[in-house]
Amino acid sequence: MTESKRIMISLPNTLLQEVDHIVETEKRNRSEFIREAMKLYIRERHKIEIRETMKKGYREMGAMNLTLSEVGLDLDVYALKRYEAKLAECE
């Protein structure tokens, strides 16, 4: 394990009681519990940040794709009709 630093935290008594109950049940100590809880919290925050970044990107790309499709439809109506005619000839 990497070098550890000792810190002091304050917890409401009810929260400490819950932590102590879990620690006793899982046969761990408070430090292990707090370390694991902090790691879990950080992992979840990263997941949320990634999800939000992806949502933003999808929204931006969606708007750009809509614009491109509208522009593309205006420009390629004749090409699309020719393509459909060729497909119809193959039948």
VOMILUM-933452 format. One line per field, with one value per residue: residue in one letter; x, y, z of N, C-alpha, C, O in turn. Coordinates in Angstrom, 1 decimal, padded with zeros to 4 digits, always signed. Example, Ala and Ser with C-alpha at 12.3 -4.5 7.8 and 13.67 -1.06 7.14 Angstrom:
<pts>
r = (a,s)
n.xx = (+013.2,+012.8)
n.yy = (-005.7,-002.2)
n.zz = (+007.8,+007.1)
ca.xx = (+012.3,+013.7)
ca.yy = (-004.5,-001.1)
ca.zz = (+007.8,+007.1)
c.xx = (+013.2,+012.9)
c.yy = (-003.3,+000.0)
c.zz = (+007.8,+007.9)
o.xx = (+014.2,+013.4)
o.yy = (-003.3,+001.1)
o.zz = (+008.5,+008.0)
</pts>
This chain:
<pts>
r = (m,t,e,s,k,r,i,m,i,s,l,p,n,t,l,l,q,e,v,d,h,i,v,e,t,e,k,r,n,r,s,e,f,i,r,e,a,m,k,l,y,i,r,e,r,h,k,i,e,i,r,e,t,m,k,k,g,y,r,e,m,g,a,m,n,l,t,l,s,e,v,g,l,d,l,d,v,y,a,l,k,r,y,e,a,k,l,a,e,c,e)
n.xx = (+000.8,+000.4,+002.0,+000.4,-001.7,-002.7,-005.9,-008.4,-011.8,-015.1,-018.2,-021.7,-023.3,-025.2,-024.6,-022.0,-022.6,-024.0,-021.9,-020.1,-021.7,-021.8,-019.0,-018.4,-020.1,-018.9,-016.4,-014.2,-012.2,-012.7,-011.1,-010.6,-013.2,-013.9,-011.9,-012.7,-015.3,-014.8,-013.3,-015.3,-017.1,-015.6,-015.2,-017.9,-018.5,-016.8,-018.0,-020.4,-019.6,-018.4,-020.7,-022.3,-020.7,-020.8,-023.5,-023.8,-022.1,-023.5,-025.9,-024.9,-023.8,-026.1,-027.6,-025.9,-025.9,-028.6,-028.7,-026.9,-028.2,-030.5,-029.4,-028.1,-030.2,-031.6,-029.7,-029.2,-031.5,-032.1,-030.1,-030.8,-033.3,-032.5,-031.0,-033.0,-034.5,-032.8,-032.7,-035.3,-035.3,-033.9,-035.6)
n.yy = (-001.2,+002.3,+005.2,+006.3,+008.8,+010.2,+011.3,+013.4,+013.2,+014.4,+013.0,+012.7,+011.2,+009.2,+008.4,+007.4,+005.2,+003.6,+003.0,+001.7,-000.6,-001.8,-002.3,-004.0,-006.2,-006.9,-007.5,-005.7,-002.7,+000.7,+002.5,+001.0,+000.7,+003.5,+004.2,+002.5,+003.4,+006.0,+005.5,+004.3,+006.4,+008.3,+006.8,+006.6,+009.3,+009.9,+008.3,+009.6,+012.1,+011.3,+010.3,+012.6,+014.2,+012.7,+012.8,+015.6,+015.7,+014.0,+015.5,+017.8,+016.7,+015.6,+017.9,+018.9,+016.8,+016.8,+019.3,+018.8,+016.7,+018.0,+019.9,+018.3,+016.8,+018.8,+019.4,+017.0,+015.9,+015.3,+013.5,+011.5,+010.8,+009.8,+007.6,+006.1,+005.5,+003.9,+001.7,+000.9,+000.0,-002.3,-004.1)
n.zz = (+000.0,-000.6,+000.9,+003.8,+005.3,+008.3,+009.2,+010.7,+011.2,+011.5,+012.5,+012.4,+015.3,+014.7,+012.1,+012.6,+014.2,+012.4,+010.6,+012.4,+012.9,+010.4,+010.0,+012.1,+011.4,+009.0,+009.8,+009.7,+009.8,+010.9,+009.3,+007.0,+006.0,+005.6,+003.6,+001.5,+001.1,+000.2,-002.1,-003.7,-003.9,-005.4,-007.8,-008.6,-009.0,-011.2,-013.1,-013.4,-014.3,-016.8,-018.1,-018.2,-019.9,-022.2,-022.8,-023.3,-025.6,-027.4,-027.7,-028.9,-031.3,-032.3,-033.0,-035.0,-036.8,-037.6,-038.9,-040.9,-042.3,-043.2,-044.9,-046.6,-047.7,-049.1,-051.1,-052.4,-053.6,-056.2,-056.9,-055.2,-056.2,-058.8,-057.9,-056.7,-059.0,-060.4,-058.7,-059.0,-061.6,-061.4,-060.4)
ca.xx = (+000.0,+001.2,+002.1,-000.9,-001.7,-003.8,-006.7,-009.4,-013.0,-016.2,-019.4,-022.8,-023.3,-026.1,-023.8,-020.9,-023.3,-024.2,-020.6,-019.6,-022.5,-021.3,-017.6,-018.5,-020.6,-018.0,-015.1,-013.2,-012.1,-013.2,-010.2,-010.8,-014.5,-013.8,-011.2,-013.5,-016.4,-014.2,-013.0,-016.6,-017.7,-014.8,-015.6,-019.3,-018.4,-016.2,-019.0,-021.4,-018.9,-018.3,-022.1,-022.7,-019.9,-021.3,-024.8,-023.5,-021.6,-024.6,-026.8,-024.2,-023.7,-027.5,-027.9,-025.1,-026.4,-029.9,-028.4,-026.2,-029.1,-031.4,-028.6,-027.8,-031.5,-031.8,-028.7,-029.1,-032.8,-032.1,-029.3,-031.6,-034.3,-031.9,-030.7,-034.3,-034.9,-031.9,-033.1,-036.6,-035.0,-033.3,-036.6)
ca.yy = (+000.0,+003.6,+005.9,+006.7,+009.9,+010.1,+012.5,+013.4,+013.6,+014.4,+012.4,+012.6,+010.0,+008.2,+007.8,+006.5,+004.0,+002.7,+002.6,+000.7,-001.8,-002.5,-002.7,-005.2,-007.3,-007.4,-007.8,-004.8,-001.6,+002.0,+003.0,+000.2,+001.1,+004.8,+004.1,+001.9,+004.3,+007.1,+005.0,+004.1,+007.7,+008.8,+006.0,+007.0,+010.7,+009.8,+007.7,+010.6,+013.1,+010.8,+010.2,+014.0,+014.6,+012.0,+013.4,+016.9,+015.4,+013.5,+016.6,+018.6,+015.9,+015.5,+019.1,+019.0,+015.8,+017.3,+020.4,+018.2,+016.0,+018.9,+020.5,+017.2,+016.5,+019.9,+019.3,+015.7,+015.4,+014.8,+012.3,+010.4,+010.3,+009.0,+006.3,+005.3,+005.1,+002.8,+000.6,+000.4,-000.7,-003.6,-005.1)
ca.zz = (+000.0,-000.6,+002.2,+004.3,+006.2,+009.3,+009.2,+011.7,+010.6,+012.5,+011.9,+013.4,+016.0,+014.1,+011.0,+013.1,+014.7,+011.2,+010.2,+013.3,+012.7,+009.2,+010.3,+013.0,+010.6,+007.9,+010.4,+009.1,+010.7,+010.3,+008.2,+005.7,+005.6,+005.0,+002.4,+000.5,+000.8,-000.6,-003.5,-004.4,-004.2,-006.5,-009.0,-009.1,-009.6,-012.5,-014.0,-013.6,-015.2,-018.2,-018.6,-018.6,-021.0,-023.4,-023.1,-024.0,-027.0,-028.2,-028.0,-029.9,-032.5,-032.8,-033.7,-036.2,-037.8,-038.1,-039.8,-042.1,-043.0,-043.9,-046.0,-047.6,-048.4,-050.1,-052.2,-053.1,-053.9,-057.6,-056.8,-054.5,-057.2,-059.8,-057.3,-056.6,-060.3,-060.8,-057.9,-059.5,-062.9,-061.1,-060.0)
c.xx = (+000.9,+001.2,+000.8,-000.7,-002.9,-004.6,-007.8,-010.7,-014.1,-017.5,-020.5,-022.9,-024.1,-025.3,-022.7,-021.5,-023.5,-022.9,-020.1,-020.4,-022.0,-019.9,-017.6,-019.0,-019.7,-016.6,-014.0,-013.0,-012.6,-012.4,-010.5,-012.2,-014.5,-013.1,-012.0,-014.7,-015.9,-013.9,-014.3,-017.2,-017.0,-015.1,-017.0,-019.3,-017.8,-017.2,-020.0,-020.8,-018.8,-019.7,-022.5,-022.0,-020.4,-022.7,-024.7,-023.0,-022.7,-025.6,-026.2,-024.2,-025.1,-027.9,-027.2,-025.6,-027.7,-029.6,-027.8,-027.3,-030.1,-030.7,-028.4,-029.1,-031.8,-030.9,-028.8,-030.5,-032.8,-031.2,-030.1,-032.7,-033.7,-031.5,-031.9,-034.7,-034.1,-032.3,-034.4,-036.3,-034.5,-034.4,-037.2)
c.yy = (+001.2,+004.2,+006.4,+008.0,+009.8,+011.4,+012.3,+013.9,+013.6,+013.9,+012.5,+011.2,+008.9,+007.5,+006.9,+005.2,+003.0,+002.2,+001.5,-000.6,-002.6,-003.0,-004.0,-006.4,-007.8,-007.7,-007.0,-003.7,-000.3,+002.5,+002.3,+000.6,+002.5,+004.9,+003.6,+002.8,+005.5,+006.7,+004.9,+005.4,+008.3,+008.1,+006.5,+008.4,+010.7,+009.3,+008.8,+011.7,+012.6,+010.7,+011.6,+014.5,+014.0,+012.5,+014.7,+016.6,+014.9,+014.6,+017.5,+017.9,+015.8,+016.7,+019.3,+018.0,+016.2,+018.4,+019.8,+017.4,+016.9,+019.6,+019.5,+016.8,+017.6,+019.7,+018.1,+015.1,+014.7,+013.5,+011.2,+009.9,+009.4,+007.6,+005.5,+004.7,+003.9,+001.6,+000.0,-000.4,-002.1,-004.6,-005.8)
c.zz = (+000.0,+000.8,+002.6,+005.2,+007.1,+009.2,+010.3,+011.0,+011.7,+011.8,+012.9,+014.0,+015.3,+012.9,+011.5,+013.6,+013.5,+010.7,+011.1,+013.2,+011.5,+009.4,+011.1,+012.2,+009.6,+008.5,+009.7,+010.2,+010.1,+009.2,+006.9,+005.1,+004.9,+003.7,+001.3,+000.1,-000.1,-002.0,-004.3,-004.8,-005.4,-007.8,-009.5,-009.6,-011.0,-013.5,-014.4,-014.6,-016.6,-018.8,-019.1,-019.8,-022.3,-023.8,-023.9,-025.4,-027.9,-028.6,-029.1,-031.3,-033.1,-033.6,-035.0,-037.2,-038.4,-039.2,-041.1,-043.0,-043.8,-045.1,-047.1,-048.4,-049.5,-051.3,-053.0,-053.5,-055.3,-057.6,-056.2,-055.5,-058.3,-059.2,-057.1,-057.9,-060.7,-060.0,-058.5,-060.8,-062.6,-060.8,-061.1)
o.xx = (+002.0,+000.5,+000.1,+000.4,-004.0,-004.0,-008.0,-010.7,-014.0,-017.7,-020.3,-022.5,-023.7,-025.4,-022.4,-020.8,-023.3,-022.8,-019.6,-019.8,-021.8,-019.6,-016.9,-018.5,-019.6,-015.7,-012.9,-013.5,-012.8,-013.0,-010.6,-012.3,-015.0,-013.5,-012.1,-015.0,-016.6,-014.2,-014.3,-017.7,-017.6,-015.3,-017.1,-020.0,-018.3,-017.3,-020.4,-021.5,-019.1,-019.8,-023.1,-022.6,-020.5,-022.9,-025.3,-023.5,-022.7,-026.1,-026.9,-024.4,-025.3,-028.5,-027.7,-025.6,-027.9,-030.2,-028.2,-027.2,-030.5,-031.3,-028.6,-029.0,-032.3,-031.4,-028.6,-030.6,-033.4,-031.6,-030.0,-032.9,-034.3,-031.7,-031.9,-035.3,-034.6,-032.3,-034.6,-037.1,-034.7,-034.2,-038.1)
o.yy = (+001.2,+003.7,+007.0,+008.1,+009.3,+012.5,+011.3,+014.9,+012.9,+014.2,+012.5,+010.2,+007.7,+006.3,+005.9,+004.2,+001.8,+001.0,+000.4,-001.7,-003.8,-004.2,-004.9,-007.5,-009.0,-008.0,-007.5,-003.8,-000.3,+003.0,+002.9,+000.8,+002.7,+005.6,+004.2,+002.9,+005.9,+007.5,+005.2,+005.6,+008.9,+008.8,+006.7,+008.7,+011.4,+009.8,+008.9,+012.2,+013.3,+011.1,+011.8,+015.2,+014.6,+012.7,+015.0,+017.3,+015.3,+014.6,+017.8,+018.5,+015.8,+016.6,+019.7,+018.3,+016.0,+018.3,+020.1,+017.5,+016.6,+019.7,+019.7,+016.5,+017.2,+020.0,+018.1,+013.9,+013.6,+012.6,+010.0,+008.7,+008.4,+006.6,+004.3,+003.6,+002.9,+000.5,-001.2,-001.3,-003.0,-005.8,-006.6)
o.zz = (+000.5,+001.7,+001.8,+005.9,+006.7,+009.2,+010.8,+010.3,+012.8,+010.6,+014.1,+013.4,+015.3,+012.7,+011.0,+013.5,+013.6,+010.3,+010.6,+013.3,+011.6,+009.0,+010.8,+012.3,+009.4,+007.7,+009.4,+011.3,+008.9,+008.2,+005.9,+003.9,+003.8,+002.8,+000.2,-001.1,-001.0,-002.9,-005.5,-005.9,-006.3,-008.8,-010.7,-010.6,-011.9,-014.7,-015.6,-015.5,-017.6,-020.0,-020.1,-020.6,-023.4,-025.0,-024.9,-026.4,-029.0,-029.7,-030.1,-032.3,-034.4,-034.7,-036.0,-038.4,-039.6,-040.2,-042.2,-044.2,-044.9,-046.1,-048.3,-049.6,-050.6,-052.5,-054.3,-053.7,-055.5,-058.3,-056.6,-055.5,-058.7,-059.8,-057.4,-058.0,-061.3,-060.6,-058.6,-061.1,-063.4,-060.8,-060.9)
</pts>
